Amino acid sequence: MWVPRFEPFPALRYSADTTLDLVAAPPYDVLSAADIDALLALDPHNIVAIDVPREIDGDGRYRQAAERMDTWIADGILVADAAPTFTLYRMRFVDEAGTPRETVGVLGGLEVVDEGAGGVLPHERTTPKAKTDRLDLTIATQANLSPVWGLSLASGLTDLLREPGEVMGTCTDESGVIHSVERVSDEARITAINTAVGAQPVVIADGHHRFAISRTYRDLRRDSTGRHDLDSELTLAYIGELVEDQLSVAAIHRLIAGVTEAELVTCLEQSFELSPGGPVGPGHAREVVERGALCLVHASGTGTWLTPRAQAFDGVRDLDSARLEHAIATLSSADVSYQHGVANIVAAVTAGEAIAGVLLRPVSIAEIRRTADEGLLMPPKSTFFSPKLRTGLVIRPLDRDLDPTV
């Protein structure tokens, strides 16, 4: 069984006198232009100034991001650890059921493996996505700015991470989630974490595209230097244990366009029993689970329960995403997009952005584990892991002593 390396590194962090609430940010791919403006208004040194450069059009913005990062390092705004470290990352929040939760994972360098080589496993099929932007930014800055989220199959990892490390900072996000990072520099504890994560494969929960970019960057580095011992052989990753109490998994719902509502309903009737669902509201997120049904959301804001018919899904994965994909396979013109949150689905459909929405149930931890154990893939956008990690709490430098041109 191939297992990946997971190693400490000299992390690049904001200086100790920085207020992390002002400089950390959500992941780049959820930010609007207005979000970026608001973050930069908090502090011009907010990480989005590097992670989402935009002042200059074209490739110049990547060079500008790199120059800005160099300046921040020279000015002591960003400071590197003196030696390789791991970073514990804790999140404290209240889940959708109103239950207080705390999760913990570890940030380190995860080995970049070839596609299909094993060790680091995808858990769902990915959708096409432009990759040039993130690759160009990585080449220019010579840094991993945001982590891949990995799930370790190693039993007992959480217990190794419970003991506090050296507190490096805390921030609270727009949803009230408290994020804290703690440095681990003790050699014995580093070895224990390294050994635990390196004992079992890691499943990518979020960041499939970032991992693919890391593979491309690694290959470019290998081609330009002839070396296989560079920082680019690994990528920044947050690793948590694949167990129930360490994960909060929400559904990613569907928006459907490209067909008429009548065509969609006629198609769905072949696989589901339909019954009135009433006005769709927050309670439907819980009710889809209790009923064991999906929910079709109409332009009127009302819903229709979709209860799977007996034998309609024989041979189909026990996933709502797979059921819906199977049910509408004959609607070749259907355009399916993805959105989390019941309120977001209702808003999009009632605003005419789609002809209908479909609420799905979250994927169970047991099914995620089975997917990993059996080497299977879920349909695209089957899982929404939350809360989302903040960007800027830890940066991983990549061979910054070498020529950035690859």
QUINOR-V605514 format. One record per helix or strand of 3 or more residues. SS is the DSSP state (alpha for helix, beta for strand). FROM is the first residue (numbers start at 1). TO is the last residue. Records with the same first field share a line. If there is no record, write none. Layout:
SS: FROM-TO  FROM-TO
This chain:
beta: 12-14  78-80  85-94  100-111  120-122  148-152  166-172  178-184  202-206  234-241  248-250  253-257  272-279  294-297  302-308  335-339  356-359  384-386  395-397
alpha: 20-23  28-30  33-42  48-51  60-74  132-141  157-161  187-197  208-225  231-233  244-246  261-268  284-291  320-327  342-350  365-374
